[in-house]
Amino acid sequence: MSVHPARIVASLALLAGGFIVGVSVLAIVLAKVLVDAGMTIRPADAALLGDLVPVLPFIGGFAIASTVAGIGVLAGQPRTDSLAMGTSIVAVVTGLLGLALIVVGRDPFATTVRSSSTADGLEIVGSFTLIYLIVLVAMAATQTRVAGTTRRAVAS
């Protein structure tokens, strides 16, 4: 049985996204451990770390779901298609909201250092949004219908 090339693309994108998000979760956990052990950091970074730690279970769950969906899509399991689509929809919607918040919250009179951080944030969030948008397009490309039928006829 051959695997549709779009499924391979979707699977690799899901696996890459899940791996990167999982490594990010691990990095945040290690940062929290180091800060709790006495490492000194700027107050703004401590506040950001304090905001991220409570949502780590959700981010970790997303990484696991993305990885499981990637493996299942590559293996050709039809049940994982909905997991892949759901994971990707959540990522794209969250990414678009994040991009909007970054753009709206940007200060046009900020210093060069701050405006470069905004550009970095746009690149990071934009990249993740693009990865999961590729998954949505690739998964949509694998959906087939019987030749000569319309959607209404298939739904009936």
Chimera marker file (.cmm) of the C-alpha trace (Angstrom):
<marker_set name="trace">
<marker id="1" x="0.000" y="0.000" z="0.000" r="1" g="1" b="0" radius="0.5"/>
<marker id="2" x="1.460" y="3.339" z="-1.013" r="1" g="1" b="0" radius="0.5"/>
<marker id="3" x="1.079" y="6.488" z="1.007" r="1" g="1" b="0" radius="0.5"/>
<marker id="4" x="-0.206" y="9.645" z="-0.677" r="1" g="1" b="0" radius="0.5"/>
<marker id="5" x="2.650" y="12.219" z="-0.947" r="1" g="1" b="0" radius="0.5"/>
<marker id="6" x="0.482" y="14.852" z="0.748" r="1" g="1" b="0" radius="0.5"/>
<marker id="7" x="0.110" y="12.526" z="3.745" r="1" g="1" b="0" radius="0.5"/>
<marker id="8" x="3.898" y="12.285" z="3.970" r="1" g="1" b="0" radius="0.5"/>
<marker id="9" x="4.185" y="16.085" z="3.921" r="1" g="1" b="0" radius="0.5"/>
<marker id="10" x="1.454" y="16.432" z="6.554" r="1" g="1" b="0" radius="0.5"/>
<marker id="11" x="3.057" y="13.749" z="8.709" r="1" g="1" b="0" radius="0.5"/>
<marker id="12" x="6.520" y="15.292" z="8.565" r="1" g="1" b="0" radius="0.5"/>
<marker id="13" x="5.104" y="18.730" z="9.379" r="1" g="1" b="0" radius="0.5"/>
<marker id="14" x="3.141" y="17.326" z="12.337" r="1" g="1" b="0" radius="0.5"/>
<marker id="15" x="6.171" y="15.442" z="13.616" r="1" g="1" b="0" radius="0.5"/>
<marker id="16" x="8.425" y="18.498" z="13.248" r="1" g="1" b="0" radius="0.5"/>
<marker id="17" x="5.909" y="20.771" z="14.967" r="1" g="1" b="0" radius="0.5"/>
<marker id="18" x="5.298" y="18.288" z="17.775" r="1" g="1" b="0" radius="0.5"/>
<marker id="19" x="9.020" y="17.754" z="18.312" r="1" g="1" b="0" radius="0.5"/>
<marker id="20" x="9.798" y="21.486" z="18.426" r="1" g="1" b="0" radius="0.5"/>
<marker id="21" x="6.914" y="22.195" z="20.814" r="1" g="1" b="0" radius="0.5"/>
<marker id="22" x="7.972" y="19.246" z="22.996" r="1" g="1" b="0" radius="0.5"/>
<marker id="23" x="11.555" y="20.483" z="23.174" r="1" g="1" b="0" radius="0.5"/>
<marker id="24" x="10.240" y="23.937" z="24.083" r="1" g="1" b="0" radius="0.5"/>
<marker id="25" x="8.242" y="22.432" z="26.947" r="1" g="1" b="0" radius="0.5"/>
<marker id="26" x="11.376" y="20.654" z="28.170" r="1" g="1" b="0" radius="0.5"/>
<marker id="27" x="13.358" y="23.912" z="27.982" r="1" g="1" b="0" radius="0.5"/>
<marker id="28" x="10.735" y="25.771" z="30.012" r="1" g="1" b="0" radius="0.5"/>
<marker id="29" x="10.698" y="23.018" z="32.654" r="1" g="1" b="0" radius="0.5"/>
<marker id="30" x="14.497" y="23.107" z="32.893" r="1" g="1" b="0" radius="0.5"/>
<marker id="31" x="14.449" y="26.911" z="33.158" r="1" g="1" b="0" radius="0.5"/>
<marker id="32" x="11.936" y="26.683" z="36.000" r="1" g="1" b="0" radius="0.5"/>
<marker id="33" x="14.108" y="24.125" z="37.800" r="1" g="1" b="0" radius="0.5"/>
<marker id="34" x="17.187" y="26.344" z="37.432" r="1" g="1" b="0" radius="0.5"/>
<marker id="35" x="15.345" y="29.443" z="38.652" r="1" g="1" b="0" radius="0.5"/>
<marker id="36" x="13.968" y="27.524" z="41.630" r="1" g="1" b="0" radius="0.5"/>
<marker id="37" x="17.526" y="26.358" z="42.392" r="1" g="1" b="0" radius="0.5"/>
<marker id="38" x="18.660" y="29.974" z="42.682" r="1" g="1" b="0" radius="0.5"/>
<marker id="39" x="19.690" y="31.079" z="39.220" r="1" g="1" b="0" radius="0.5"/>
<marker id="40" x="19.194" y="34.823" z="38.847" r="1" g="1" b="0" radius="0.5"/>
<marker id="41" x="17.204" y="36.174" z="35.921" r="1" g="1" b="0" radius="0.5"/>
<marker id="42" x="15.617" y="39.497" z="35.032" r="1" g="1" b="0" radius="0.5"/>
<marker id="43" x="12.250" y="40.209" z="36.689" r="1" g="1" b="0" radius="0.5"/>
<marker id="44" x="10.499" y="40.367" z="33.297" r="1" g="1" b="0" radius="0.5"/>
<marker id="45" x="11.810" y="36.893" z="32.434" r="1" g="1" b="0" radius="0.5"/>
<marker id="46" x="10.729" y="35.566" z="35.828" r="1" g="1" b="0" radius="0.5"/>
<marker id="47" x="7.229" y="36.940" z="35.229" r="1" g="1" b="0" radius="0.5"/>
<marker id="48" x="7.097" y="35.326" z="31.783" r="1" g="1" b="0" radius="0.5"/>
<marker id="49" x="8.290" y="32.008" z="33.201" r="1" g="1" b="0" radius="0.5"/>
<marker id="50" x="5.658" y="32.248" z="35.923" r="1" g="1" b="0" radius="0.5"/>
<marker id="51" x="2.982" y="32.786" z="33.272" r="1" g="1" b="0" radius="0.5"/>
<marker id="52" x="4.152" y="29.867" z="31.122" r="1" g="1" b="0" radius="0.5"/>
<marker id="53" x="4.465" y="27.174" z="33.789" r="1" g="1" b="0" radius="0.5"/>
<marker id="54" x="0.707" y="26.825" z="34.517" r="1" g="1" b="0" radius="0.5"/>
<marker id="55" x="-0.106" y="26.203" z="30.832" r="1" g="1" b="0" radius="0.5"/>
<marker id="56" x="2.700" y="23.676" z="30.250" r="1" g="1" b="0" radius="0.5"/>
<marker id="57" x="0.387" y="20.635" z="30.561" r="1" g="1" b="0" radius="0.5"/>
<marker id="58" x="-1.732" y="21.976" z="27.703" r="1" g="1" b="0" radius="0.5"/>
<marker id="59" x="1.303" y="22.764" z="25.564" r="1" g="1" b="0" radius="0.5"/>
<marker id="60" x="2.770" y="19.327" z="26.324" r="1" g="1" b="0" radius="0.5"/>
<marker id="61" x="-0.540" y="17.682" z="25.449" r="1" g="1" b="0" radius="0.5"/>
<marker id="62" x="-0.538" y="19.550" z="22.163" r="1" g="1" b="0" radius="0.5"/>
<marker id="63" x="2.991" y="18.294" z="21.426" r="1" g="1" b="0" radius="0.5"/>
<marker id="64" x="1.966" y="14.708" z="22.169" r="1" g="1" b="0" radius="0.5"/>
<marker id="65" x="-1.211" y="14.998" z="20.062" r="1" g="1" b="0" radius="0.5"/>
<marker id="66" x="0.760" y="16.450" z="17.164" r="1" g="1" b="0" radius="0.5"/>
<marker id="67" x="3.361" y="13.683" z="17.336" r="1" g="1" b="0" radius="0.5"/>
<marker id="68" x="0.748" y="10.923" z="17.607" r="1" g="1" b="0" radius="0.5"/>
<marker id="69" x="-1.162" y="12.422" z="14.682" r="1" g="1" b="0" radius="0.5"/>
<marker id="70" x="2.033" y="12.608" z="12.616" r="1" g="1" b="0" radius="0.5"/>
<marker id="71" x="2.863" y="8.960" z="13.255" r="1" g="1" b="0" radius="0.5"/>
<marker id="72" x="-0.722" y="7.872" z="12.566" r="1" g="1" b="0" radius="0.5"/>
<marker id="73" x="-1.030" y="9.860" z="9.337" r="1" g="1" b="0" radius="0.5"/>
<marker id="74" x="2.243" y="8.381" z="8.064" r="1" g="1" b="0" radius="0.5"/>
<marker id="75" x="1.071" y="4.888" z="9.033" r="1" g="1" b="0" radius="0.5"/>
<marker id="76" x="-2.154" y="5.434" z="7.086" r="1" g="1" b="0" radius="0.5"/>
<marker id="77" x="-4.504" y="5.184" z="10.049" r="1" g="1" b="0" radius="0.5"/>
<marker id="78" x="-7.782" y="6.858" z="9.034" r="1" g="1" b="0" radius="0.5"/>
<marker id="79" x="-8.717" y="7.641" z="12.655" r="1" g="1" b="0" radius="0.5"/>
<marker id="80" x="-5.724" y="9.932" z="13.065" r="1" g="1" b="0" radius="0.5"/>
<marker id="81" x="-6.875" y="12.189" z="10.219" r="1" g="1" b="0" radius="0.5"/>
<marker id="82" x="-9.337" y="13.917" z="12.515" r="1" g="1" b="0" radius="0.5"/>
<marker id="83" x="-6.661" y="14.277" z="15.205" r="1" g="1" b="0" radius="0.5"/>
<marker id="84" x="-4.301" y="15.804" z="12.629" r="1" g="1" b="0" radius="0.5"/>
<marker id="85" x="-6.967" y="18.198" z="11.384" r="1" g="1" b="0" radius="0.5"/>
<marker id="86" x="-8.040" y="19.162" z="14.906" r="1" g="1" b="0" radius="0.5"/>
<marker id="87" x="-4.477" y="19.728" z="16.071" r="1" g="1" b="0" radius="0.5"/>
<marker id="88" x="-3.724" y="21.816" z="12.993" r="1" g="1" b="0" radius="0.5"/>
<marker id="89" x="-6.885" y="23.907" z="13.295" r="1" g="1" b="0" radius="0.5"/>
<marker id="90" x="-6.070" y="24.691" z="16.938" r="1" g="1" b="0" radius="0.5"/>
<marker id="91" x="-2.490" y="25.618" z="15.986" r="1" g="1" b="0" radius="0.5"/>
<marker id="92" x="-3.497" y="27.832" z="13.048" r="1" g="1" b="0" radius="0.5"/>
<marker id="93" x="-6.218" y="29.671" z="15.001" r="1" g="1" b="0" radius="0.5"/>
<marker id="94" x="-3.892" y="30.153" z="17.972" r="1" g="1" b="0" radius="0.5"/>
<marker id="95" x="-1.093" y="31.280" z="15.656" r="1" g="1" b="0" radius="0.5"/>
<marker id="96" x="-3.293" y="33.802" z="13.873" r="1" g="1" b="0" radius="0.5"/>
<marker id="97" x="-4.483" y="35.195" z="17.198" r="1" g="1" b="0" radius="0.5"/>
<marker id="98" x="-0.877" y="35.366" z="18.401" r="1" g="1" b="0" radius="0.5"/>
<marker id="99" x="0.202" y="37.182" z="15.244" r="1" g="1" b="0" radius="0.5"/>
<marker id="100" x="-2.640" y="39.668" z="15.653" r="1" g="1" b="0" radius="0.5"/>
<marker id="101" x="-1.715" y="40.293" z="19.292" r="1" g="1" b="0" radius="0.5"/>
<marker id="102" x="1.952" y="40.774" z="18.425" r="1" g="1" b="0" radius="0.5"/>
<marker id="103" x="1.097" y="43.271" z="15.701" r="1" g="1" b="0" radius="0.5"/>
<marker id="104" x="-1.482" y="45.146" z="17.793" r="1" g="1" b="0" radius="0.5"/>
<marker id="105" x="0.806" y="45.259" z="20.841" r="1" g="1" b="0" radius="0.5"/>
<marker id="106" x="3.808" y="46.530" z="18.878" r="1" g="1" b="0" radius="0.5"/>
<marker id="107" x="5.054" y="49.960" z="19.834" r="1" g="1" b="0" radius="0.5"/>
<marker id="108" x="6.014" y="51.944" z="16.707" r="1" g="1" b="0" radius="0.5"/>
<marker id="109" x="8.264" y="54.196" z="18.822" r="1" g="1" b="0" radius="0.5"/>
<marker id="110" x="10.098" y="51.336" z="20.553" r="1" g="1" b="0" radius="0.5"/>
<marker id="111" x="13.861" y="51.094" z="20.727" r="1" g="1" b="0" radius="0.5"/>
<marker id="112" x="15.734" y="49.000" z="18.182" r="1" g="1" b="0" radius="0.5"/>
<marker id="113" x="16.196" y="46.160" z="20.667" r="1" g="1" b="0" radius="0.5"/>
<marker id="114" x="12.493" y="45.917" z="21.418" r="1" g="1" b="0" radius="0.5"/>
<marker id="115" x="11.423" y="46.155" z="17.781" r="1" g="1" b="0" radius="0.5"/>
<marker id="116" x="13.830" y="43.340" z="16.863" r="1" g="1" b="0" radius="0.5"/>
<marker id="117" x="12.182" y="41.171" z="19.536" r="1" g="1" b="0" radius="0.5"/>
<marker id="118" x="8.817" y="41.901" z="17.941" r="1" g="1" b="0" radius="0.5"/>
<marker id="119" x="10.235" y="40.817" z="14.597" r="1" g="1" b="0" radius="0.5"/>
<marker id="120" x="11.572" y="37.625" z="16.202" r="1" g="1" b="0" radius="0.5"/>
<marker id="121" x="8.166" y="36.931" z="17.734" r="1" g="1" b="0" radius="0.5"/>
<marker id="122" x="6.462" y="37.440" z="14.379" r="1" g="1" b="0" radius="0.5"/>
<marker id="123" x="8.917" y="35.047" z="12.726" r="1" g="1" b="0" radius="0.5"/>
<marker id="124" x="8.509" y="32.343" z="15.364" r="1" g="1" b="0" radius="0.5"/>
<marker id="125" x="4.709" y="32.477" z="15.565" r="1" g="1" b="0" radius="0.5"/>
<marker id="126" x="4.425" y="32.892" z="11.800" r="1" g="1" b="0" radius="0.5"/>
<marker id="127" x="6.614" y="29.829" z="11.201" r="1" g="1" b="0" radius="0.5"/>
<marker id="128" x="4.528" y="27.615" z="13.472" r="1" g="1" b="0" radius="0.5"/>
<marker id="129" x="1.321" y="28.901" z="11.917" r="1" g="1" b="0" radius="0.5"/>
<marker id="130" x="2.713" y="28.140" z="8.468" r="1" g="1" b="0" radius="0.5"/>
<marker id="131" x="3.779" y="24.615" z="9.476" r="1" g="1" b="0" radius="0.5"/>
<marker id="132" x="0.275" y="23.731" z="10.628" r="1" g="1" b="0" radius="0.5"/>
<marker id="133" x="-1.339" y="25.532" z="7.691" r="1" g="1" b="0" radius="0.5"/>
<marker id="134" x="0.715" y="23.241" z="5.441" r="1" g="1" b="0" radius="0.5"/>
<marker id="135" x="-0.731" y="20.284" z="7.364" r="1" g="1" b="0" radius="0.5"/>
<marker id="136" x="-4.285" y="21.531" z="6.757" r="1" g="1" b="0" radius="0.5"/>
<marker id="137" x="-3.677" y="21.975" z="3.031" r="1" g="1" b="0" radius="0.5"/>
<marker id="138" x="-1.916" y="18.619" z="2.717" r="1" g="1" b="0" radius="0.5"/>
<marker id="139" x="-4.662" y="16.789" z="4.601" r="1" g="1" b="0" radius="0.5"/>
<marker id="140" x="-7.322" y="18.486" z="2.462" r="1" g="1" b="0" radius="0.5"/>
<marker id="141" x="-5.456" y="17.312" z="-0.642" r="1" g="1" b="0" radius="0.5"/>
<marker id="142" x="-5.761" y="13.696" z="0.501" r="1" g="1" b="0" radius="0.5"/>
<marker id="143" x="-9.547" y="13.849" z="0.764" r="1" g="1" b="0" radius="0.5"/>
<marker id="144" x="-11.044" y="12.176" z="-2.290" r="1" g="1" b="0" radius="0.5"/>
<marker id="145" x="-14.553" y="11.686" z="-3.585" r="1" g="1" b="0" radius="0.5"/>
<marker id="146" x="-16.027" y="9.431" z="-6.180" r="1" g="1" b="0" radius="0.5"/>
<marker id="147" x="-15.608" y="10.825" z="-9.700" r="1" g="1" b="0" radius="0.5"/>
<marker id="148" x="-18.720" y="12.495" z="-11.080" r="1" g="1" b="0" radius="0.5"/>
<marker id="149" x="-20.356" y="13.127" z="-7.723" r="1" g="1" b="0" radius="0.5"/>
<marker id="150" x="-20.946" y="16.363" z="-5.905" r="1" g="1" b="0" radius="0.5"/>
<marker id="151" x="-20.519" y="16.970" z="-2.193" r="1" g="1" b="0" radius="0.5"/>
<marker id="152" x="-24.254" y="16.926" z="-1.725" r="1" g="1" b="0" radius="0.5"/>
<marker id="153" x="-24.510" y="13.518" z="-3.424" r="1" g="1" b="0" radius="0.5"/>
<marker id="154" x="-21.713" y="12.093" z="-1.274" r="1" g="1" b="0" radius="0.5"/>
<marker id="155" x="-23.278" y="13.443" z="1.932" r="1" g="1" b="0" radius="0.5"/>
<marker id="156" x="-26.646" y="11.847" z="1.178" r="1" g="1" b="0" radius="0.5"/>
<link id1="1" id2="2" r="1" g="1" b="0" radius="0.2"/>
<link id1="2" id2="3" r="1" g="1" b="0" radius="0.2"/>
<link id1="3" id2="4" r="1" g="1" b="0" radius="0.2"/>
<link id1="4" id2="5" r="1" g="1" b="0" radius="0.2"/>
<link id1="5" id2="6" r="1" g="1" b="0" radius="0.2"/>
<link id1="6" id2="7" r="1" g="1" b="0" radius="0.2"/>
<link id1="7" id2="8" r="1" g="1" b="0" radius="0.2"/>
<link id1="8" id2="9" r="1" g="1" b="0" radius="0.2"/>
<link id1="9" id2="10" r="1" g="1" b="0" radius="0.2"/>
<link id1="10" id2="11" r="1" g="1" b="0" radius="0.2"/>
<link id1="11" id2="12" r="1" g="1" b="0" radius="0.2"/>
<link id1="12" id2="13" r="1" g="1" b="0" radius="0.2"/>
<link id1="13" id2="14" r="1" g="1" b="0" radius="0.2"/>
<link id1="14" id2="15" r="1" g="1" b="0" radius="0.2"/>
<link id1="15" id2="16" r="1" g="1" b="0" radius="0.2"/>
<link id1="16" id2="17" r="1" g="1" b="0" radius="0.2"/>
<link id1="17" id2="18" r="1" g="1" b="0" radius="0.2"/>
<link id1="18" id2="19" r="1" g="1" b="0" radius="0.2"/>
<link id1="19" id2="20" r="1" g="1" b="0" radius="0.2"/>
<link id1="20" id2="21" r="1" g="1" b="0" radius="0.2"/>
<link id1="21" id2="22" r="1" g="1" b="0" radius="0.2"/>
<link id1="22" id2="23" r="1" g="1" b="0" radius="0.2"/>
<link id1="23" id2="24" r="1" g="1" b="0" radius="0.2"/>
<link id1="24" id2="25" r="1" g="1" b="0" radius="0.2"/>
<link id1="25" id2="26" r="1" g="1" b="0" radius="0.2"/>
<link id1="26" id2="27" r="1" g="1" b="0" radius="0.2"/>
<link id1="27" id2="28" r="1" g="1" b="0" radius="0.2"/>
<link id1="28" id2="29" r="1" g="1" b="0" radius="0.2"/>
<link id1="29" id2="30" r="1" g="1" b="0" radius="0.2"/>
<link id1="30" id2="31" r="1" g="1" b="0" radius="0.2"/>
<link id1="31" id2="32" r="1" g="1" b="0" radius="0.2"/>
<link id1="32" id2="33" r="1" g="1" b="0" radius="0.2"/>
<link id1="33" id2="34" r="1" g="1" b="0" radius="0.2"/>
<link id1="34" id2="35" r="1" g="1" b="0" radius="0.2"/>
<link id1="35" id2="36" r="1" g="1" b="0" radius="0.2"/>
<link id1="36" id2="37" r="1" g="1" b="0" radius="0.2"/>
<link id1="37" id2="38" r="1" g="1" b="0" radius="0.2"/>
<link id1="38" id2="39" r="1" g="1" b="0" radius="0.2"/>
<link id1="39" id2="40" r="1" g="1" b="0" radius="0.2"/>
<link id1="40" id2="41" r="1" g="1" b="0" radius="0.2"/>
<link id1="41" id2="42" r="1" g="1" b="0" radius="0.2"/>
<link id1="42" id2="43" r="1" g="1" b="0" radius="0.2"/>
<link id1="43" id2="44" r="1" g="1" b="0" radius="0.2"/>
<link id1="44" id2="45" r="1" g="1" b="0" radius="0.2"/>
<link id1="45" id2="46" r="1" g="1" b="0" radius="0.2"/>
<link id1="46" id2="47" r="1" g="1" b="0" radius="0.2"/>
<link id1="47" id2="48" r="1" g="1" b="0" radius="0.2"/>
<link id1="48" id2="49" r="1" g="1" b="0" radius="0.2"/>
<link id1="49" id2="50" r="1" g="1" b="0" radius="0.2"/>
<link id1="50" id2="51" r="1" g="1" b="0" radius="0.2"/>
<link id1="51" id2="52" r="1" g="1" b="0" radius="0.2"/>
<link id1="52" id2="53" r="1" g="1" b="0" radius="0.2"/>
<link id1="53" id2="54" r="1" g="1" b="0" radius="0.2"/>
<link id1="54" id2="55" r="1" g="1" b="0" radius="0.2"/>
<link id1="55" id2="56" r="1" g="1" b="0" radius="0.2"/>
<link id1="56" id2="57" r="1" g="1" b="0" radius="0.2"/>
<link id1="57" id2="58" r="1" g="1" b="0" radius="0.2"/>
<link id1="58" id2="59" r="1" g="1" b="0" radius="0.2"/>
<link id1="59" id2="60" r="1" g="1" b="0" radius="0.2"/>
<link id1="60" id2="61" r="1" g="1" b="0" radius="0.2"/>
<link id1="61" id2="62" r="1" g="1" b="0" radius="0.2"/>
<link id1="62" id2="63" r="1" g="1" b="0" radius="0.2"/>
<link id1="63" id2="64" r="1" g="1" b="0" radius="0.2"/>
<link id1="64" id2="65" r="1" g="1" b="0" radius="0.2"/>
<link id1="65" id2="66" r="1" g="1" b="0" radius="0.2"/>
<link id1="66" id2="67" r="1" g="1" b="0" radius="0.2"/>
<link id1="67" id2="68" r="1" g="1" b="0" radius="0.2"/>
<link id1="68" id2="69" r="1" g="1" b="0" radius="0.2"/>
<link id1="69" id2="70" r="1" g="1" b="0" radius="0.2"/>
<link id1="70" id2="71" r="1" g="1" b="0" radius="0.2"/>
<link id1="71" id2="72" r="1" g="1" b="0" radius="0.2"/>
<link id1="72" id2="73" r="1" g="1" b="0" radius="0.2"/>
<link id1="73" id2="74" r="1" g="1" b="0" radius="0.2"/>
<link id1="74" id2="75" r="1" g="1" b="0" radius="0.2"/>
<link id1="75" id2="76" r="1" g="1" b="0" radius="0.2"/>
<link id1="76" id2="77" r="1" g="1" b="0" radius="0.2"/>
<link id1="77" id2="78" r="1" g="1" b="0" radius="0.2"/>
<link id1="78" id2="79" r="1" g="1" b="0" radius="0.2"/>
<link id1="79" id2="80" r="1" g="1" b="0" radius="0.2"/>
<link id1="80" id2="81" r="1" g="1" b="0" radius="0.2"/>
<link id1="81" id2="82" r="1" g="1" b="0" radius="0.2"/>
<link id1="82" id2="83" r="1" g="1" b="0" radius="0.2"/>
<link id1="83" id2="84" r="1" g="1" b="0" radius="0.2"/>
<link id1="84" id2="85" r="1" g="1" b="0" radius="0.2"/>
<link id1="85" id2="86" r="1" g="1" b="0" radius="0.2"/>
<link id1="86" id2="87" r="1" g="1" b="0" radius="0.2"/>
<link id1="87" id2="88" r="1" g="1" b="0" radius="0.2"/>
<link id1="88" id2="89" r="1" g="1" b="0" radius="0.2"/>
<link id1="89" id2="90" r="1" g="1" b="0" radius="0.2"/>
<link id1="90" id2="91" r="1" g="1" b="0" radius="0.2"/>
<link id1="91" id2="92" r="1" g="1" b="0" radius="0.2"/>
<link id1="92" id2="93" r="1" g="1" b="0" radius="0.2"/>
<link id1="93" id2="94" r="1" g="1" b="0" radius="0.2"/>
<link id1="94" id2="95" r="1" g="1" b="0" radius="0.2"/>
<link id1="95" id2="96" r="1" g="1" b="0" radius="0.2"/>
<link id1="96" id2="97" r="1" g="1" b="0" radius="0.2"/>
<link id1="97" id2="98" r="1" g="1" b="0" radius="0.2"/>
<link id1="98" id2="99" r="1" g="1" b="0" radius="0.2"/>
<link id1="99" id2="100" r="1" g="1" b="0" radius="0.2"/>
<link id1="100" id2="101" r="1" g="1" b="0" radius="0.2"/>
<link id1="101" id2="102" r="1" g="1" b="0" radius="0.2"/>
<link id1="102" id2="103" r="1" g="1" b="0" radius="0.2"/>
<link id1="103" id2="104" r="1" g="1" b="0" radius="0.2"/>
<link id1="104" id2="105" r="1" g="1" b="0" radius="0.2"/>
<link id1="105" id2="106" r="1" g="1" b="0" radius="0.2"/>
<link id1="106" id2="107" r="1" g="1" b="0" radius="0.2"/>
<link id1="107" id2="108" r="1" g="1" b="0" radius="0.2"/>
<link id1="108" id2="109" r="1" g="1" b="0" radius="0.2"/>
<link id1="109" id2="110" r="1" g="1" b="0" radius="0.2"/>
<link id1="110" id2="111" r="1" g="1" b="0" radius="0.2"/>
<link id1="111" id2="112" r="1" g="1" b="0" radius="0.2"/>
<link id1="112" id2="113" r="1" g="1" b="0" radius="0.2"/>
<link id1="113" id2="114" r="1" g="1" b="0" radius="0.2"/>
<link id1="114" id2="115" r="1" g="1" b="0" radius="0.2"/>
<link id1="115" id2="116" r="1" g="1" b="0" radius="0.2"/>
<link id1="116" id2="117" r="1" g="1" b="0" radius="0.2"/>
<link id1="117" id2="118" r="1" g="1" b="0" radius="0.2"/>
<link id1="118" id2="119" r="1" g="1" b="0" radius="0.2"/>
<link id1="119" id2="120" r="1" g="1" b="0" radius="0.2"/>
<link id1="120" id2="121" r="1" g="1" b="0" radius="0.2"/>
<link id1="121" id2="122" r="1" g="1" b="0" radius="0.2"/>
<link id1="122" id2="123" r="1" g="1" b="0" radius="0.2"/>
<link id1="123" id2="124" r="1" g="1" b="0" radius="0.2"/>
<link id1="124" id2="125" r="1" g="1" b="0" radius="0.2"/>
<link id1="125" id2="126" r="1" g="1" b="0" radius="0.2"/>
<link id1="126" id2="127" r="1" g="1" b="0" radius="0.2"/>
<link id1="127" id2="128" r="1" g="1" b="0" radius="0.2"/>
<link id1="128" id2="129" r="1" g="1" b="0" radius="0.2"/>
<link id1="129" id2="130" r="1" g="1" b="0" radius="0.2"/>
<link id1="130" id2="131" r="1" g="1" b="0" radius="0.2"/>
<link id1="131" id2="132" r="1" g="1" b="0" radius="0.2"/>
<link id1="132" id2="133" r="1" g="1" b="0" radius="0.2"/>
<link id1="133" id2="134" r="1" g="1" b="0" radius="0.2"/>
<link id1="134" id2="135" r="1" g="1" b="0" radius="0.2"/>
<link id1="135" id2="136" r="1" g="1" b="0" radius="0.2"/>
<link id1="136" id2="137" r="1" g="1" b="0" radius="0.2"/>
<link id1="137" id2="138" r="1" g="1" b="0" radius="0.2"/>
<link id1="138" id2="139" r="1" g="1" b="0" radius="0.2"/>
<link id1="139" id2="140" r="1" g="1" b="0" radius="0.2"/>
<link id1="140" id2="141" r="1" g="1" b="0" radius="0.2"/>
<link id1="141" id2="142" r="1" g="1" b="0" radius="0.2"/>
<link id1="142" id2="143" r="1" g="1" b="0" radius="0.2"/>
<link id1="143" id2="144" r="1" g="1" b="0" radius="0.2"/>
<link id1="144" id2="145" r="1" g="1" b="0" radius="0.2"/>
<link id1="145" id2="146" r="1" g="1" b="0" radius="0.2"/>
<link id1="146" id2="147" r="1" g="1" b="0" radius="0.2"/>
<link id1="147" id2="148" r="1" g="1" b="0" radius="0.2"/>
<link id1="148" id2="149" r="1" g="1" b="0" radius="0.2"/>
<link id1="149" id2="150" r="1" g="1" b="0" radius="0.2"/>
<link id1="150" id2="151" r="1" g="1" b="0" radius="0.2"/>
<link id1="151" id2="152" r="1" g="1" b="0" radius="0.2"/>
<link id1="152" id2="153" r="1" g="1" b="0" radius="0.2"/>
<link id1="153" id2="154" r="1" g="1" b="0" radius="0.2"/>
<link id1="154" id2="155" r="1" g="1" b="0" radius="0.2"/>
<link id1="155" id2="156" r="1" g="1" b="0" radius="0.2"/>
</marker_set>
